[in-house]
Amino acid sequence: MNTKQIVLASRPKGTPTLDNFRFENVELDALQEDEIAVEGLFYSVDPYMRGRMDDAKSYVAPFQIDQPIEGAVVAKVTATKSDNFKKGDIVIGRLNWRHTSITNGNELHKIDTTVAPASYYLGIMGITGLTAYFGLIDIGKPKAGETVVVSGAAGAVGMVVGQIAKIYGCRVIGIAGTDEKVNMLKEEFGFDEVINYKTAKNIKEAITLCCPKGVDIYYDNVGGEISDAVIANINFNARIVLCGQISFYNTNEVPMGPRLQPILLTRSVLMQGFIIGNYEARFPEGMKQLVQWVKEGKLKSTETIIHGFDKLPDALLGLFKGENTGKMIVEI
Ligand SMILES: NC(=O)c1ccc[n+]([C@@H]2O[C@H](COP(=O)([O-])OP(=O)(O)OC[C@H]3O[C@@H](n4cnc5c(N)ncnc54)[C@H](OP(=O)(O)O)[C@@H]3O)[C@@H](O)[C@H]2O)c1
């Protein structure tokens, strides 16, 4: 059987371009005993994939030149020689960017699409939802009445962080890159205030105005000047959750900024980074809570769905241009 795949053609210098990807047709081996064939339905594109395009040591191995890109995919079992899967099962797991893959299914999990749409398992009921949940609950430790600031607020992780903080009774301030995102977060997702970092004249002052009692929890998805401005407003005993630093992902240079240690020291601030994989043993707990909140209508989702396998590279690059609201997903 012939299938289409997308490989890493070259490593980007700075911001990636479409030239860093190549489309190919490959011949798949015939299905062997205990194997299944799966067809991709929904493909996740995520900021961490940018790091995998570099040949750099990190918590996840780099993509290899001339080898397929790999990521989280929701797929349908189209043929099976395995006792563990039947034709028509909907599964999730890490798969190559291929239309059809042959696998032993060891890394795939069946999902129940009667509970929620299949794409939710890539977002609010998947890794980005769990990232929001564990980062905020475990490191942020929100308490009713506290002020929470979240950057990247209209993205997959950020909008879940804000909603969970509201469930905990916090005052929530988001930071996002367009007026449409600002309005949506306030009108549809219950954020108390949202700052457009691209039009605000002075982000530090905008945060001071929105947070008259200071910032108790900063959930950082972006880093850079936005984070400097938030940390300048940080409270005594505050917690800073280091989830992502997307503003640096396309640069190899370490940017200079204010030295933060005096602020962290004198205000007894905890700043902690984390990788969602650290919490794997607790995923069932997180999923149970997220599903319950979704069912109760306390947690809402929005997605940016791009159509067509050929659009996968565009969708990935779009994350760095703010083209998504909520989880960025490619549907086949
Ligand atoms: N620690 C973990 O285990 C873990 C797991 C998942 C994700 N993450 C991190 O969490 C962050 C959010 O991930 P996500 O999947 O939810 O992505 P996302 O927020 O859905 O998409 C990325 C968003 O980042 C914003 N952005 C892009 N470039 C920016 C820049 N230079 N400065 C400020 N904002 C910028 C854009 O929104 P605007 O329009 O607002 O600019 C864009 O829509 C990322 O940094 C990611 O690496 C970490």
The ligand as a MOL file (V3000), in Angstrom:
LIG
                    3D

  0  0  0     0  0            999 V3000
M  V30 BEGIN CTAB
M  V30 COUNTS 48 52 0 0 0
M  V30 BEGIN ATOM
M  V30 1 N 5.8150 22.2050 29.9430 0
M  V30 2 C 5.1210 21.3610 29.1800 0
M  V30 3 O 5.1330 20.1340 29.3580 0
M  V30 4 C 4.3170 21.9180 28.0550 0
M  V30 5 C 3.2820 21.1680 27.4380 0
M  V30 6 C 2.5240 21.7820 26.4340 0
M  V30 7 C 2.8220 23.0780 26.0380 0
M  V30 8 N 3.8480 23.7420 26.6250 0 CHG=1
M  V30 9 C 4.1740 25.1190 26.2650 0
M  V30 10 O 3.0590 25.9180 26.5840 0
M  V30 11 C 2.9910 27.0110 25.6840 0
M  V30 12 C 1.6120 27.0080 25.0250 0
M  V30 13 O 1.4780 25.8280 24.2490 0
M  V30 14 P 0.1340 25.5550 23.4420 0
M  V30 15 O 0.2070 24.1800 22.9110 0
M  V30 16 O -1.0200 25.9540 24.2780 0 CHG=-1
M  V30 17 O 0.2830 26.5680 22.2190 0
M  V30 18 P -0.7240 27.7140 21.8560 0
M  V30 19 O -0.7020 28.6970 22.9780 0
M  V30 20 O -2.0320 27.1080 21.4730 0
M  V30 21 O -0.1050 28.3580 20.5450 0
M  V30 22 C 0.9570 29.2070 20.5910 0
M  V30 23 C 0.5070 30.6820 20.8480 0
M  V30 24 O 1.6190 31.3830 21.3610 0
M  V30 25 C 1.4990 32.7570 21.0520 0
M  V30 26 N 2.8220 33.2440 20.6000 0
M  V30 27 C 3.5180 32.8320 19.5190 0
M  V30 28 N 4.6890 33.4890 19.4570 0
M  V30 29 C 4.7200 34.3490 20.5170 0
M  V30 30 C 5.6540 35.3140 20.9950 0
M  V30 31 N 6.8170 35.5280 20.3740 0
M  V30 32 N 5.3380 36.0140 22.1150 0
M  V30 33 C 4.1660 35.8050 22.7570 0
M  V30 34 N 3.2400 34.9140 22.3530 0
M  V30 35 C 3.5200 34.1880 21.2450 0
M  V30 36 C 0.4710 32.8880 19.9310 0
M  V30 37 O -0.6770 33.5540 20.4610 0
M  V30 38 P -0.8050 35.1770 20.4610 0
M  V30 39 O -1.7440 35.5270 19.3360 0
M  V30 40 O -1.3620 35.4660 21.8010 0
M  V30 41 O 0.5810 35.7250 20.2350 0
M  V30 42 C 0.1290 31.4430 19.5810 0
M  V30 43 O -1.2320 31.2680 19.2390 0
M  V30 44 C 4.1290 26.8310 24.6820 0
M  V30 45 O 5.2250 27.6180 25.0900 0
M  V30 46 C 4.4580 25.3570 24.7970 0
M  V30 47 O 5.7800 25.0790 24.4410 0
M  V30 48 C 4.5910 23.1940 27.6190 0
M  V30 END ATOM
M  V30 BEGIN BOND
M  V30 1 1 1 2
M  V30 2 2 2 3
M  V30 3 1 2 4
M  V30 4 1 4 5
M  V30 5 2 4 48
M  V30 6 2 5 6
M  V30 7 1 6 7
M  V30 8 2 7 8
M  V30 9 1 8 9
M  V30 10 1 8 48
M  V30 11 1 9 10
M  V30 12 1 9 46
M  V30 13 1 10 11
M  V30 14 1 11 12
M  V30 15 1 11 44
M  V30 16 1 12 13
M  V30 17 1 13 14
M  V30 18 2 14 15
M  V30 19 1 14 16
M  V30 20 1 14 17
M  V30 21 1 17 18
M  V30 22 2 18 19
M  V30 23 1 18 20
M  V30 24 1 18 21
M  V30 25 1 21 22
M  V30 26 1 22 23
M  V30 27 1 23 24
M  V30 28 1 23 42
M  V30 29 1 24 25
M  V30 30 1 25 26
M  V30 31 1 25 36
M  V30 32 1 26 27
M  V30 33 1 26 35
M  V30 34 2 27 28
M  V30 35 1 28 29
M  V30 36 1 29 30
M  V30 37 2 29 35
M  V30 38 1 30 31
M  V30 39 2 30 32
M  V30 40 1 32 33
M  V30 41 2 33 34
M  V30 42 1 34 35
M  V30 43 1 36 37
M  V30 44 1 36 42
M  V30 45 1 37 38
M  V30 46 2 38 39
M  V30 47 1 38 40
M  V30 48 1 38 41
M  V30 49 1 42 43
M  V30 50 1 44 45
M  V30 51 1 44 46
M  V30 52 1 46 47
M  V30 END BOND
M  V30 END CTAB
M  END
